[in-house]
Amino acid sequence: MQEGVNEELVQALANFADSSVFTHREQLALSFAERMALQPQQIDTTFFTDLRREFSDAEIIELGLLTGLFIGYGRLIAVLDLESPSVPPAEETLSTKTPLSR
């Protein structure tokens, strides 16, 4: 993925496991991210063995931390309803929609 992101790459994400656009290493990283987001119970010893064939422990930790960060961003965006084009000003959103209200 040295060339950057293009339309073909974005389209291939939907079926990354079967796509020739991604290397085996990239497919494994994407699988790790998908499992963390959707089915963390599927990250078992067998999967970690596969990860360790391609990634160092430091790289696995970095992948996990970055994936967790982006999962968290997505959840925050959903909780604050920031995806809606008709979002009210932040003060109104926070005071009426979240546990942060006073």
KERO-63411 format. One line per field, with one value per residue (C-alpha): x, z, y; residue number from 0; chain. Coordinates in Angstrom, 2 decimals. Layout:
N
xx: (X,...)
zz: (Z,...)
yy: (Y,...)
num: (NUM,...)
chaine: (A,...)
# end
This chain:
102
xx: (0.00,2.94,1.09,-1.68,-5.43,-7.32,-10.87,-9.92,-8.47,-11.55,-13.87,-11.75,-12.19,-15.68,-14.16,-10.58,-10.06,-10.67,-9.08,-5.80,-5.40,-4.11,-1.06,-1.47,0.00,-2.51,-5.40,-4.31,-4.16,-7.61,-8.96,-7.53,-9.23,-12.53,-12.50,-11.66,-14.60,-17.20,-16.23,-13.39,-14.08,-12.72,-9.25,-8.03,-4.68,-4.81,-5.40,-2.56,-0.27,-1.13,-0.55,2.85,3.98,3.64,3.95,6.21,4.62,5.22,3.44,0.49,0.20,0.36,-2.32,-4.50,-4.09,-4.81,-7.79,-9.18,-8.70,-10.66,-13.39,-13.66,-13.83,-16.64,-18.62,-18.12,-19.31,-22.41,-23.13,-22.85,-24.78,-22.05,-22.83,-26.12,-25.94,-28.50,-26.51,-27.31,-24.48,-22.26,-23.58,-27.16,-26.10,-24.13,-26.79,-29.66,-28.27,-25.48,-24.83,-22.56,-25.56,-25.74)
zz: (0.00,-0.55,-3.36,-1.11,-1.20,-4.48,-5.47,-6.28,-2.80,-1.11,-3.15,-2.31,1.45,1.38,0.46,1.60,2.49,-1.10,-2.80,-4.71,-4.07,-0.56,0.46,2.91,5.63,4.87,4.82,8.23,9.64,8.23,9.68,13.07,12.90,11.76,14.52,17.15,15.99,15.39,16.97,19.48,20.79,17.46,18.32,19.77,20.13,16.56,15.18,17.30,15.96,12.44,13.42,14.94,11.69,9.99,12.76,15.75,19.19,19.00,15.63,16.98,19.92,17.58,15.30,18.31,19.83,16.57,15.82,19.31,18.95,15.71,17.09,19.98,17.61,15.70,18.85,20.07,16.73,16.99,20.61,19.82,16.57,14.60,11.38,10.92,8.63,10.81,14.03,16.43,17.99,20.33,23.49,22.65,21.66,24.83,27.09,25.65,24.28,26.50,30.10,30.19,30.63,33.80)
yy: (0.00,2.30,4.13,5.41,4.94,4.83,3.90,0.28,-0.14,1.32,-0.91,-3.98,-3.43,-4.95,-8.34,-7.85,-11.53,-12.60,-9.60,-9.76,-6.01,-6.70,-8.69,-11.56,-9.34,-6.57,-9.06,-10.34,-6.79,-6.03,-9.27,-8.34,-4.92,-6.42,-9.02,-6.40,-4.28,-6.96,-10.27,-9.93,-13.45,-14.74,-13.44,-16.70,-18.46,-19.77,-16.29,-14.85,-17.57,-16.41,-12.78,-13.59,-15.20,-11.80,-9.22,-8.64,-8.29,-4.52,-4.34,-6.35,-3.97,-0.97,-2.47,-3.19,0.27,2.07,-0.16,0.40,4.14,4.25,1.98,4.42,7.41,5.72,5.08,8.64,10.00,7.78,8.76,12.47,11.99,13.75,11.87,13.70,16.75,18.52,18.38,21.22,23.22,21.22,22.87,21.87,18.34,17.79,19.24,17.19,13.92,12.67,11.76,14.81,17.11,19.13)
num: (0,1,2,3,4,5,6,7,8,9,10,11,12,13,14,15,16,17,18,19,20,21,22,23,24,25,26,27,28,29,30,31,32,33,34,35,36,37,38,39,40,41,42,43,44,45,46,47,48,49,50,51,52,53,54,55,56,57,58,59,60,61,62,63,64,65,66,67,68,69,70,71,72,73,74,75,76,77,78,79,80,81,82,83,84,85,86,87,88,89,90,91,92,93,94,95,96,97,98,99,100,101)
chaine: (A,A,A,A,A,A,A,A,A,A,A,A,A,A,A,A,A,A,A,A,A,A,A,A,A,A,A,A,A,A,A,A,A,A,A,A,A,A,A,A,A,A,A,A,A,A,A,A,A,A,A,A,A,A,A,A,A,A,A,A,A,A,A,A,A,A,A,A,A,A,A,A,A,A,A,A,A,A,A,A,A,A,A,A,A,A,A,A,A,A,A,A,A,A,A,A,A,A,A,A,A,A)
# end
